[in-house]
Amino acid sequence: MKLFSIVAHPRDNSFCHAISARIRTTMTEAGHDVVHHDLYAESFSPCLTADEAYTTGDTLEVALSRVADPVVRQHREQVAQADGLLVVHPNWWGKPPAILAGWLDRVLVPGVAYRLAAADGLPEGLLRMEKALILNTSDTPEEREKEVLGDPLELIWGRCVLPFCGVQDYVRHVFRTVTDSSESERHGWLAQAETMAKSMFARVEIASA
């Protein structure tokens, strides 16, 4: 399988990076082809340009022709070719970091991730990937996240982004609270992340066999 991986955290010694490294190693050892991007390390520009701000585009070829930035073009091609998605990022203000939000704007565009045949907002998902694993870190207790804040990251990934692009089978898990966690807790969380990745993408291999 071809897996597209992203980590979005400015510190390379963050727990997000530890999670991402663990699941990528696990997937590589399982025989998957993992394409990885550290958005901060690569200085990915999150700013959608005027030429990129369009809502139509029926084919990947059209979507690639509309972008001048070779980095964005590469990401679009790689996402379109991927069988699965790995994303690791912190919960900041109930949303992904701005660099990742900008990545969504610039990469998951019409012709790559979805097609809109009419102005009713109902898309045809275009991504070939069947499954996605979204792993978050947070310092907000689970009860407050759900009952007070409404779990906005679940709304973003689970109701907006993934189904809009045609990805119906996903797992999103939050490791919390990170700041006051012990070393043993973090070791346990890394093992848990590894188990989730194995379980998620083993099912894809079986389904594709």
Short mmCIF file of the C-alpha atoms (twelve columns), coordinates in Angstrom:
data_MODEL
# 
_entry.id   MODEL 
# 
loop_
_atom_site.group_PDB 
_atom_site.id 
_atom_site.type_symbol 
_atom_site.label_atom_id 
_atom_site.label_alt_id 
_atom_site.label_comp_id 
_atom_site.label_asym_id 
_atom_site.label_seq_id 
_atom_site.Cartn_x 
_atom_site.Cartn_y 
_atom_site.Cartn_z 
_atom_site.pdbx_PDB_model_num 
ATOM 1   C CA . MET A 1   0.000   0.000  0.000   1 
ATOM 2   C CA . LYS A 2   0.968   3.614  -0.583  1 
ATOM 3   C CA . LEU A 3   0.442   5.646  2.588   1 
ATOM 4   C CA . PHE A 4   0.611   9.441  2.669   1 
ATOM 5   C CA . SER A 5   1.834   10.734 6.034   1 
ATOM 6   C CA . ILE A 6   1.806   14.226 7.535   1 
ATOM 7   C CA . VAL A 7   2.985   15.581 10.866  1 
ATOM 8   C CA . ALA A 8   2.210   19.183 11.794  1 
ATOM 9   C CA . HIS A 9   4.040   20.429 14.881  1 
ATOM 10  C CA . PRO A 10  6.772   23.115 14.977  1 
ATOM 11  C CA . ARG A 11  9.009   21.295 17.480  1 
ATOM 12  C CA . ASP A 12  10.788  18.243 16.109  1 
ATOM 13  C CA . ASN A 13  11.031  16.783 19.632  1 
ATOM 14  C CA . SER A 14  7.269   16.963 20.194  1 
ATOM 15  C CA . PHE A 15  5.174   13.963 21.144  1 
ATOM 16  C CA . CYS A 16  3.406   14.390 17.798  1 
ATOM 17  C CA . HIS A 17  6.717   13.652 16.079  1 
ATOM 18  C CA . ALA A 18  7.249   10.624 18.306  1 
ATOM 19  C CA . ILE A 19  3.811   9.278  17.376  1 
ATOM 20  C CA . SER A 20  4.359   9.905  13.685  1 
ATOM 21  C CA . ALA A 21  7.781   8.245  13.708  1 
ATOM 22  C CA . ARG A 22  6.411   5.201  15.526  1 
ATOM 23  C CA . ILE A 23  3.524   4.547  13.166  1 
ATOM 24  C CA . ARG A 24  5.628   5.240  10.071  1 
ATOM 25  C CA . THR A 25  8.266   2.758  11.205  1 
ATOM 26  C CA . THR A 26  5.538   0.228  11.935  1 
ATOM 27  C CA . MET A 27  3.970   0.665  8.514   1 
ATOM 28  C CA . THR A 28  7.309   0.497  6.698   1 
ATOM 29  C CA . GLU A 29  8.232   -2.694 8.539   1 
ATOM 30  C CA . ALA A 30  4.842   -4.127 7.524   1 
ATOM 31  C CA . GLY A 31  5.792   -3.611 3.875   1 
ATOM 32  C CA . HIS A 32  3.866   -0.435 3.102   1 
ATOM 33  C CA . ASP A 33  5.309   2.395  1.011   1 
ATOM 34  C CA . VAL A 34  5.134   5.495  3.224   1 
ATOM 35  C CA . VAL A 35  5.530   8.977  1.744   1 
ATOM 36  C CA . HIS A 36  6.046   11.420 4.611   1 
ATOM 37  C CA . HIS A 37  5.984   15.199 4.960   1 
ATOM 38  C CA . ASP A 38  6.887   17.228 8.049   1 
ATOM 39  C CA . LEU A 39  5.085   20.444 7.116   1 
ATOM 40  C CA . TYR A 40  7.045   22.720 9.461   1 
ATOM 41  C CA . ALA A 41  10.427  21.214 8.610   1 
ATOM 42  C CA . GLU A 42  9.650   21.642 4.907   1 
ATOM 43  C CA . SER A 43  8.360   25.214 5.448   1 
ATOM 44  C CA . PHE A 44  5.153   24.411 3.611   1 
ATOM 45  C CA . SER A 45  3.380   27.656 2.729   1 
ATOM 46  C CA . PRO A 46  -0.235  27.518 3.975   1 
ATOM 47  C CA . CYS A 47  -1.405  30.553 1.982   1 
ATOM 48  C CA . LEU A 48  -3.832  29.756 -0.804  1 
ATOM 49  C CA . THR A 49  -3.000  31.902 -3.812  1 
ATOM 50  C CA . ALA A 50  -5.521  33.744 -5.979  1 
ATOM 51  C CA . ASP A 51  -4.808  31.400 -8.909  1 
ATOM 52  C CA . GLU A 52  -5.506  28.390 -6.703  1 
ATOM 53  C CA . ALA A 53  -8.793  29.677 -5.300  1 
ATOM 54  C CA . TYR A 54  -11.267 27.878 -7.530  1 
ATOM 55  C CA . THR A 55  -14.227 25.569 -6.883  1 
ATOM 56  C CA . THR A 56  -14.316 23.581 -10.119 1 
ATOM 57  C CA . GLY A 57  -11.932 21.130 -11.723 1 
ATOM 58  C CA . ASP A 58  -12.973 17.764 -13.060 1 
ATOM 59  C CA . THR A 59  -9.646  16.002 -13.412 1 
ATOM 60  C CA . LEU A 60  -6.321  15.628 -11.665 1 
ATOM 61  C CA . GLU A 61  -4.614  16.970 -14.779 1 
ATOM 62  C CA . VAL A 62  -6.611  20.202 -14.514 1 
ATOM 63  C CA . ALA A 63  -5.846  20.517 -10.806 1 
ATOM 64  C CA . LEU A 64  -2.126  20.031 -11.421 1 
ATOM 65  C CA . SER A 65  -2.076  22.530 -14.263 1 
ATOM 66  C CA . ARG A 66  -3.574  25.222 -12.042 1 
ATOM 67  C CA . VAL A 67  -0.783  25.290 -9.489  1 
ATOM 68  C CA . ALA A 68  2.576   26.967 -10.032 1 
ATOM 69  C CA . ASP A 69  4.161   25.843 -6.747  1 
ATOM 70  C CA . PRO A 70  6.049   22.561 -7.430  1 
ATOM 71  C CA . VAL A 71  5.752   21.522 -3.779  1 
ATOM 72  C CA . VAL A 72  1.972   21.808 -3.796  1 
ATOM 73  C CA . ARG A 73  1.830   19.991 -7.143  1 
ATOM 74  C CA . GLN A 74  3.886   17.154 -5.663  1 
ATOM 75  C CA . HIS A 75  1.584   16.877 -2.649  1 
ATOM 76  C CA . ARG A 76  -1.485  16.794 -4.874  1 
ATOM 77  C CA . GLU A 77  -0.018  14.006 -6.995  1 
ATOM 78  C CA . GLN A 78  1.043   11.967 -3.981  1 
ATOM 79  C CA . VAL A 79  -2.316  12.313 -2.214  1 
ATOM 80  C CA . ALA A 80  -4.150  11.296 -5.380  1 
ATOM 81  C CA . GLN A 81  -2.015  8.142  -5.621  1 
ATOM 82  C CA . ALA A 82  -2.257  7.153  -1.937  1 
ATOM 83  C CA . ASP A 83  -4.197  4.160  -0.601  1 
ATOM 84  C CA . GLY A 84  -4.252  5.432  2.980   1 
ATOM 85  C CA . LEU A 85  -3.671  8.535  5.085   1 
ATOM 86  C CA . LEU A 86  -1.699  9.083  8.308   1 
ATOM 87  C CA . VAL A 87  -2.060  12.470 10.010  1 
ATOM 88  C CA . VAL A 88  -0.618  13.552 13.379  1 
ATOM 89  C CA . HIS A 89  -1.198  17.006 14.827  1 
ATOM 90  C CA . PRO A 90  -2.025  18.779 18.104  1 
ATOM 91  C CA . ASN A 91  -5.379  20.256 19.045  1 
ATOM 92  C CA . TRP A 92  -4.903  24.025 18.945  1 
ATOM 93  C CA . TRP A 93  -8.030  26.098 19.597  1 
ATOM 94  C CA . GLY A 94  -10.149 23.138 18.529  1 
ATOM 95  C CA . LYS A 95  -8.535  23.015 15.086  1 
ATOM 96  C CA . PRO A 96  -5.391  21.808 13.328  1 
ATOM 97  C CA . PRO A 97  -2.362  24.114 13.269  1 
ATOM 98  C CA . ALA A 98  -2.635  26.840 10.614  1 
ATOM 99  C CA . ILE A 99  0.021   25.175 8.468   1 
ATOM 100 C CA . LEU A 100 -2.120  22.035 8.213   1 
ATOM 101 C CA . ALA A 101 -5.326  23.999 7.643   1 
ATOM 102 C CA . GLY A 102 -3.528  25.718 4.764   1 
ATOM 103 C CA . TRP A 103 -2.397  22.334 3.465   1 
ATOM 104 C CA . LEU A 104 -6.048  21.263 3.317   1 
ATOM 105 C CA . ASP A 105 -6.901  24.424 1.368   1 
ATOM 106 C CA . ARG A 106 -4.089  24.036 -1.161  1 
ATOM 107 C CA . VAL A 107 -3.896  20.264 -1.647  1 
ATOM 108 C CA . LEU A 108 -7.406  18.822 -1.200  1 
ATOM 109 C CA . VAL A 109 -8.842  20.788 -4.102  1 
ATOM 110 C CA . PRO A 110 -11.391 20.038 -6.842  1 
ATOM 111 C CA . GLY A 111 -10.010 17.501 -9.275  1 
ATOM 112 C CA . VAL A 112 -7.754  16.011 -6.609  1 
ATOM 113 C CA . ALA A 113 -9.970  15.268 -3.626  1 
ATOM 114 C CA . TYR A 114 -13.516 15.967 -4.791  1 
ATOM 115 C CA . ARG A 115 -15.730 17.187 -7.607  1 
ATOM 116 C CA . LEU A 116 -18.698 19.544 -7.350  1 
ATOM 117 C CA . ALA A 117 -21.162 19.095 -10.193 1 
ATOM 118 C CA . ALA A 118 -23.589 21.669 -8.824  1 
ATOM 119 C CA . ALA A 119 -23.609 24.598 -6.391  1 
ATOM 120 C CA . ASP A 120 -25.457 22.633 -3.692  1 
ATOM 121 C CA . GLY A 121 -22.254 21.715 -1.870  1 
ATOM 122 C CA . LEU A 122 -22.747 17.958 -2.293  1 
ATOM 123 C CA . PRO A 123 -19.433 16.529 -3.528  1 
ATOM 124 C CA . GLU A 124 -18.270 13.470 -5.367  1 
ATOM 125 C CA . GLY A 125 -15.249 12.217 -3.443  1 
ATOM 126 C CA . LEU A 126 -12.277 11.485 -5.690  1 
ATOM 127 C CA . LEU A 127 -9.580  10.146 -3.367  1 
ATOM 128 C CA . ARG A 128 -8.766  6.487  -3.948  1 
ATOM 129 C CA . MET A 129 -7.687  5.998  -0.325  1 
ATOM 130 C CA . GLU A 130 -10.025 3.786  1.660   1 
ATOM 131 C CA . LYS A 131 -8.876  4.514  5.184   1 
ATOM 132 C CA . ALA A 132 -7.377  7.270  7.292   1 
ATOM 133 C CA . LEU A 133 -5.772  7.350  10.740  1 
ATOM 134 C CA . ILE A 134 -5.867  10.731 12.471  1 
ATOM 135 C CA . LEU A 135 -3.950  11.006 15.750  1 
ATOM 136 C CA . ASN A 136 -4.132  14.110 17.915  1 
ATOM 137 C CA . THR A 137 -2.516  15.357 21.092  1 
ATOM 138 C CA . SER A 138 -4.360  17.580 23.540  1 
ATOM 139 C CA . ASP A 139 -4.274  19.095 27.009  1 
ATOM 140 C CA . THR A 140 -8.066  19.349 27.197  1 
ATOM 141 C CA . PRO A 141 -9.782  16.632 29.286  1 
ATOM 142 C CA . GLU A 142 -12.083 14.391 27.246  1 
ATOM 143 C CA . GLU A 143 -15.256 15.339 29.155  1 
ATOM 144 C CA . ARG A 144 -14.719 19.063 28.569  1 
ATOM 145 C CA . GLU A 145 -13.776 18.470 24.923  1 
ATOM 146 C CA . LYS A 146 -17.024 16.679 24.177  1 
ATOM 147 C CA . GLU A 147 -19.586 18.226 26.528  1 
ATOM 148 C CA . VAL A 148 -18.442 21.852 26.579  1 
ATOM 149 C CA . LEU A 149 -16.599 22.325 23.289  1 
ATOM 150 C CA . GLY A 150 -18.430 19.788 21.113  1 
ATOM 151 C CA . ASP A 151 -15.258 18.008 19.930  1 
ATOM 152 C CA . PRO A 152 -14.552 20.370 17.002  1 
ATOM 153 C CA . LEU A 153 -11.715 18.268 15.591  1 
ATOM 154 C CA . GLU A 154 -14.106 15.346 15.165  1 
ATOM 155 C CA . LEU A 155 -16.441 17.644 13.253  1 
ATOM 156 C CA . ILE A 156 -13.587 18.864 11.042  1 
ATOM 157 C CA . TRP A 157 -12.101 15.479 10.172  1 
ATOM 158 C CA . GLY A 158 -15.040 13.136 10.595  1 
ATOM 159 C CA . ARG A 159 -17.870 15.189 9.123   1 
ATOM 160 C CA . CYS A 160 -16.218 17.728 6.826   1 
ATOM 161 C CA . VAL A 161 -12.850 16.777 5.373   1 
ATOM 162 C CA . LEU A 162 -12.740 12.979 5.054   1 
ATOM 163 C CA . PRO A 163 -16.293 12.217 3.853   1 
ATOM 164 C CA . PHE A 164 -16.185 15.218 1.504   1 
ATOM 165 C CA . CYS A 165 -13.198 13.583 -0.206  1 
ATOM 166 C CA . GLY A 166 -14.723 10.096 -0.261  1 
ATOM 167 C CA . VAL A 167 -12.925 8.566  2.752   1 
ATOM 168 C CA . GLN A 168 -15.596 6.867  4.839   1 
ATOM 169 C CA . ASP A 169 -13.527 4.546  7.048   1 
ATOM 170 C CA . TYR A 170 -11.339 6.385  9.518   1 
ATOM 171 C CA . VAL A 171 -10.085 6.261  13.084  1 
ATOM 172 C CA . ARG A 172 -9.348  9.432  15.043  1 
ATOM 173 C CA . HIS A 173 -7.822  9.136  18.483  1 
ATOM 174 C CA . VAL A 174 -6.682  11.756 20.974  1 
ATOM 175 C CA . PHE A 175 -3.821  11.237 23.421  1 
ATOM 176 C CA . ARG A 176 -4.421  13.385 26.501  1 
ATOM 177 C CA . THR A 177 -3.436  15.160 28.604  1 
ATOM 178 C CA . VAL A 178 0.079   15.358 27.221  1 
ATOM 179 C CA . THR A 179 1.751   18.150 29.184  1 
ATOM 180 C CA . ASP A 180 1.403   16.448 32.556  1 
ATOM 181 C CA . SER A 181 1.824   12.874 31.279  1 
ATOM 182 C CA . SER A 182 4.482   10.528 32.609  1 
ATOM 183 C CA . GLU A 183 7.129   8.738  30.585  1 
ATOM 184 C CA . SER A 184 5.357   5.431  31.131  1 
ATOM 185 C CA . GLU A 185 2.082   6.907  29.879  1 
ATOM 186 C CA . ARG A 186 3.762   8.114  26.727  1 
ATOM 187 C CA . HIS A 187 5.348   4.726  26.114  1 
ATOM 188 C CA . GLY A 188 1.899   3.202  26.453  1 
ATOM 189 C CA . TRP A 189 0.399   5.723  24.044  1 
ATOM 190 C CA . LEU A 190 3.080   5.001  21.451  1 
ATOM 191 C CA . ALA A 191 2.335   1.297  21.700  1 
ATOM 192 C CA . GLN A 192 -1.374  2.094  21.340  1 
ATOM 193 C CA . ALA A 193 -0.694  4.176  18.215  1 
ATOM 194 C CA . GLU A 194 1.279   1.305  16.729  1 
ATOM 195 C CA . THR A 195 -1.554  -1.130 17.426  1 
ATOM 196 C CA . MET A 196 -4.132  1.176  15.827  1 
ATOM 197 C CA . ALA A 197 -2.012  1.586  12.698  1 
ATOM 198 C CA . LYS A 198 -1.520  -2.166 12.359  1 
ATOM 199 C CA . SER A 199 -5.217  -2.838 12.826  1 
ATOM 200 C CA . MET A 200 -6.343  -0.115 10.448  1 
ATOM 201 C CA . PHE A 201 -4.134  -0.986 7.521   1 
ATOM 202 C CA . ALA A 202 -4.119  -4.756 7.967   1 
ATOM 203 C CA . ARG A 203 -7.861  -4.588 7.167   1 
ATOM 204 C CA . VAL A 204 -7.080  -2.731 3.946   1 
ATOM 205 C CA . GLU A 205 -4.643  -5.452 2.851   1 
ATOM 206 C CA . ILE A 206 -7.260  -8.133 3.468   1 
ATOM 207 C CA . ALA A 207 -9.918  -6.197 1.600   1 
ATOM 208 C CA . SER A 208 -7.578  -5.641 -1.367  1 
ATOM 209 C CA . ALA A 209 -6.372  -9.236 -1.594  1 
# 
